[in-house]
Amino acid sequence: MQPNRSKKQFLTRVLAGTLALATFSVAANELDLAAEKGLEIAKEADRRDLGFGDISNNLTMTLRNKYGEASMRSMRTKTLEQEDDGDKSLVIFDNPRDVKGTAFLSFTHKVGSDDQWLYLPALKRVKRISSSNKSGPFMGSEFAYEDIASQEVEKYTYKYLRNETFDGRDHFVLELDPVDPKSGYSIQHIWIDMEEYRAWRTDFYDRKGDLMKTLTVSDYNQYDDKYWRANKMEMVNHQTGKSTVLQYSDWVFGNGFTDRDFTKNSLSRAK
Amino acid sequence: MANRKILAFFPLMAALSQAPVANELTGYAGLEARAFTADPADSIQSDAGISASLSLEYYRDLDDGNQRFVASTFGRWDSEDGERSHGDLGELYWWKAYDSFELYAGVRKVFWGVTETLHLVDVINQDDALENIDGEDKLGQPMVNLLMERDWGTLEVYGLLGFRERQFAGREGRLRASLPVDEGGAIYQSDREEKHIDWALRYSHVLGDWDLGLSHFSGTNRDPLLLSSNDGLLTPYYAQVDQTGVDIQTTRGDWLWKFEAISFKPRGEDRQTAAVGGFEYSLYGIRETVADLGLLMEYQFDDRRGPWSTANQNDIAVGVRYALNNTQDTEFLLAVSTDLDNGSRFTNLEVTHRLDDRWLLEAEARFFGNADEGDPTYSLRNDDYLQLELRRYF
């Protein structure tokens, strides 16, 4: 599936539409319906995850270059759900050892740019940083900042493409178009299973429209009889041959975090 | 015997660093080589040298995370300058969270401010001037500190108990004033000398894109005046000062706008002003790679004159940070600050490159170009240097 195809298709339809008004309105209706269904699926997936409250977990990243040489990252994260806005999160880095103790605080917003601060332990300094680097690599990995940021419905526009079945599951396939012009992607294709609305695979297309990366998600577990979280995410970059595996562990829901645990002051104390 | 003690120590450290995160010992050992490119101003000074450093930090959380004990220490041995062989207990404090406030008691390091090329409002700690001339390395400060976080902002009150004198490079060391400093002969304006209790207050708040800080310090000035004495040495003089500071940052997309200003009032003298402000701008994905380029410009103003004059009276600093964003986090930083009155120029180049999970390589080069006789950097005019440091973290 070429990502540009939809846009070209649309243009063709517009041109055709000027010749035959009826054709155009039918095509526009089809697009509206696809957009409506896509948004509904995204909203349903979001709705099913509402009310998780807070989460803490540990994360290791294995970065592999095209020769298979590996390097490791490890960190601990805390997340607090916000009622009317994106989540607040705190990441504390343990490896590589030279960044040990560095901590990152982020307030995600549904609309507008996120607020981010970094704690630099050698200088005892909390520094407000720019959140506009969406497409840059997180910790030198194949995950961009926008891939690991809290996923809010408002950050994309949607289009339902088709249904697809694999690994014994039925999936919706959606096309996501990032709202932020600074996104490194033209579009993403995402496979969401129909039963539990979990994302199993995402194809990322670069700004030129070429397939860039594929994310494969596995090892889902359910917490509190409601919230599904995956223990393994593998991102493969088709253009560079590099890959990164995220392995999550020690999921804890209901830690009792409050907004006070996500301030510049608590960032400077994070261990 | 000594070796056996060290060997016994390593499994202990390993055990501690593998323990749950509520109790951890971390740190690094470093080996540094430094070479000066020109002959020294004073022939007794060295041309090159090596030195080794060790940094350790331990913390333990208690009382379900409501109390914490922290200890950290740093030491350096230097082959050339006995004065630069030094150690410091940077932190030794206890912290406790109460329902409505937090209490710190002990030796701490505290950073205030937002700008990159000059730290005007950052007054709590004495500089560790032997470590680096950039003023970013600090000595621990004994204190009692209360902190309150409310919806209207964060309020901190500091009682600073006991003064830390600045340490200076010895006669054989480079990067020093034209004459050696007689540290033992320090003079204080206050009759209580180094026992004077200083205090400080800080209010800070985040309002959307704005990070704001307002602070006041009253007590012994951390920066001594250096007075010539009869025996051919310089004597540090520590005045009593009141300093009110403001620091503001606004973060707008790729732009960070930063400003710091102080109103500085030495006891018995007129009020004086200094400020620094500018921007950082970032470009991402340079030439279709994942590299970033950060551009920095800051203007420094200081109306302190006579004995109080600084090197930053009317200066402009420009910098470039180039980060490859590779697995080794290779990063280059180049900054040049120029005195717009006398043309003195200071150039700083830093490169960091991770070798693997535990090894880090850092290179630093500094050049004091075109130093004017009237500029405080004149005494460093022959002290251009290159430095390479290898660190092993554990």
Interface residues (C-beta under 8 A of the other chain):
Chain A: L63 N65 S71 M72 R76 N95 P96 R97 D98 V99 K100 G101 S113 D115 L123 K124 R125 V126 K127 R128 I129 S130 S131 S132 N133 S135 G136 P137 G140 K182 G184 R260 T263 K264 N265 R269 K271
Chain B: V21 E24 T26 Y28 Y59 D61 R68 W95 E102 K109 V110 F111 V114 E136 K138 L147 E149 T154 S204 V206 G208 D209 D211 Q249 T251 G253 D254 W255 L256 E280 S282 Y284 G285 V290 D292 N325 N326 T327 Q328 D329 R354 D356 D357 R358 L360 R391 Y393 F394
